[in-house]
Amino acid sequence: MFSGLPLTESTIADVFRKNGYETFAVGKWHLGGEVKYWPTNRGFDHFLGFLGGHIPYFTYAHNGHALQRDGVSFASSEYSTRLWGQ
């Protein structure tokens, strides 16, 4: 069973960070739901989205996956597609 991208693997965000870039992931994160696999622990400076997939466009909650901003869950009444573009 897949638990997350192995911690021994580098992400493109790791490469960008090493070269002085600030990185931001937006949308679905399908590379691990445990905290150690979260985008902000895998090289991204910022993350707006949710862990996993198949969430409703307005409630953002399904099977324990909640909308997150930099690892903190939050609520929004914004349509998700519009939220990603702001």
Secondary structure, 3 states (H helix, E strand, C coil): CCCECCCCCCCHHHHHHHCCCCCEEEEEECCECCHHHCHHHCCCCEEEEEECCCCCCCCCCECCECCEECCEECCCCCCHHHHHHC
